[in-house]
Amino acid sequence: MGFGLLLAAAPVAAGPSFVPLPQLPLVTGGAGGAEPTVAVQIVILLTLLSLAPALVIMLTSFSRIIIVLSFLRTAMGTQQMPPNQVLIGLTLFLTFFVMAPVGEQINREALQPYLSRQLSQETALERAMQPLRTFMFKQTRERDLALMVHLARMERPKDRGAVPTHVLVPAYAISELRTAFQIGFVLFIPFLVIDMVVSSVLMSMGMLFLPPPVISFPFKLLLFVLADGWHLVVRSLVMGFQ
């Protein structure tokens, strides 16, 4: 009964009613709008951190190294050995080693002057991209770069400085994939020969029901250890970027 009286006493709205939400002012600039506030800087920083893995993969030597190491593990027949964590960790440290000169140049020419307020943010970003662009141009094939320029429907650049970064990055990624697959093919050859020899021996002995990978796997490990395979693979990967 009391609930019915409460409904009767309540005013009837003309349209649908909504619960009012508190209005929070969004401050996007400091004094005079010259610099962003701390909240905006935190949002920008979190956005850059979310893009950091993609930047590390696409703008550095990470892609080629991890693909080659994955091919090596597949060629040896070790499905989970070394584990993924070990391969990714080794790839990260090799990437840091290969990109160390580029990082030192960025720190010397862009980051430190920006932190000491000698450069603006835009100028520091342009200077930071120059060492990365030089590194990517060195590893990018002209054919892949010409493909991306054609797909972008832009005029033929007069020099490297006229090539936009958004055109250079996919061309560099395609070139890295091609190089990694070439190295993977070379790695497969000796292990494929071992598989063929073992299969021929087993067939000649009449052991048709004995899986050849079970017999060839120890020989693959022996060949890889005797040839100091990890030393050769890492040496060829690092020297490929120099």
N, C-alpha and C positions, 0 to 999 in steps of 0.2 A: 504493500500500500504506500509506504513512504517512498519507495523507488518510483512509483507512478506519479506521485506528486512532484518529485524532483524533475522528472522528464517534462511534466506539464509546465513547470515554472521556468524551464530553460528556454532561452530565446531561439527561435527558428531562423537559421541563416538562409539567405536567398540562394546560395550556391554551395558547392562542396567546400568544406572547411579543412585547413591545413594547420599543422602545428608550426608556429613560427620558429625559425632557426636563428641562432645568434649570429650576427654579422661580425666577421673578423676582418679588420683592415689589412690589406696586403701591401706591405711596404717593399718596393722594388729598388729603391735607391737611398743613398745616404743624404748628407747635407747637399742640397742643390742637385741631387740626382747624379752626382759624378761617379760614385762607386756603389756597388751592390752591398746590401746589408749582409750580416753574418749568416742569416737564414738562407738567403739566396745563394751565397757562396757555398754553403753546405750542400744545397740541392745540386749545384753545378758539380761539386766535387764527387758526390755520390753517383751522378750520371756518368762522369768520366771513369770512375772506378768500375762501373758496370760494363763499360766498353773496353776496359783494359785487356781482358782475355782475347777479345777479337783483334785488338791492335797488336798484341804480342804475337798472335798466330799469323796475321796477314802481313805485317810490316817487318818481320824479322826472319831469321833462318829457321824458325821452329818447324814450319811445315815440312821442309825438305828432310830435316833430321828425323822427325818422328815417323814419316812415311818410310824412309830407308830402314830404320830399325824395325818397323813392323814387317816389312818385306823380309828382312833377315830372319826374324823369328818364324815366319811362315815357311821360308825355304828350308830351315833346319828341321822343321816338323815339331817344334816345341810349342804347343798351343798356348800355354800360360807361363812359360819360363823363358826369359825373365818376366816377372809380373808387370802389369800395366803401370803400377806405381813406380817401379824401378825405371822403366823405359821413359816415362814422362819426367821423372826427376833427372835422369841423365840428359834428356833432351833440353830441359830448362837450363841446366848448368852449362851445357855446350852452347846453347843460345846466348847465355850471358857472356861466355868466353868469346864467341864470334863477334857479338855486338858491342864488346867493351870499347874498342876505339871509337865507334859511333857515339856511344853514350858519353864518353869523355869529351868528345868534341861538342856535343849538345850542352853538357854541363858547363864547359868553358866559354862557349860563345853565346849561349842563350839563357840558361838557367841562372847562373851566378850574376850576370849583369841585370837580369830581371829582379832577382832578390835584392840586389843592392840599389834598385830603383834607377838604374841607368837606361833601361829600355822599357818601352810600353808593352802591354800584353800582346798586341797584334804583331809588333816587331819581333818580340821574343819567340812567338809561335812560328813566324816565317823563318827565323834563323834556326829554330829547332828542326824544322822540316828539311832544311837543305842537306844535312848529313844523311838523313834517311833517304831522301830522293837520290842522292849520289850512290848510296849503297844499292838501292833498288834498280837504278839504271844500269849498274854494273852487272847485275844478274838477270836482266830482262832481255829477251831476244827482240830484235827489231821487228820480226814478223808478228809477234804477239802484240807489240806496241802499235804497229800499223793496223792490226785488226781492231783494237779498241778505239783508235782514232777514227777509223772508218765507221764503226758502229755508233760512235758519238756524233757523227755527221758534222765534223768540224774540219776546218782547213788544215792542210799539212803544216805542222809546226816548223818554224824556221830553225829552232834550236831546242835543247832540252828544257830550257827555262820556260818555253811557251807551252810545254805539255802540262795540263792540269793534273793535280794529284789524284783526283777521282778517276782519271783515265790510266794513270801509271800503276795504281795499286792492283786492279784486276789483271793487267798485263803481267805484272811481276808475279802474281799468284799462279797464272797459267804457266809461266816459264818455270817456276819452282816445281809445279806438279810434273811437268815434262822431264825435268832433270832428275827428280826423285824416282820416277818410273824407269828411266834409263839405268840408273844405278841399281835399282831393284832387279832389273832383267839380268844385269851382269852378275849379281849375287846369286841368282837362281841357277846359273849354268853349272858350277862345280857340284852342287848338291843334286841337280838333275842327272848328271853323269853317274853319280854314285847310285841313285835309285835305279837307273837303267842297267848298270852292271850287276847289282844285287838281284834284280828281277830276272835277268838272263841266266845267272848262276842257279837260282832256285828252279827255274823252268827246266834247265838241263839236268838237274838232279831229281826231277820229278816231284818236287815239293810244291805242288800247285795250291795247296790249301794253307800254306804258311804266308801270312801277310808280309810283303816285302818291306813296308815301313818299319816293322818291328826289328828286322835284321839290319836295315840300312841306317837306322837312327844312331847306334853307337859309332858307326864309321863316320857319319857326319860330324858328330861331336869330336871324334879323334882328329879328323881333318881340320876342323875349325881351331882346335886347341894347338895343334902342331904348327899351323900357319900363323898363329898369333892373330886370330881373326879380329878381335876387338880393337887391337892396335891399328890394324890396317884399315878397318872401317872408319874409326874415329879420325884417323889421320887423313883419309881421303875426303871425308866430309868437311873437316875444318879447312883443308887446303883448297877445297873447291870454292870457298868464299874469299880467298885471298888473291 
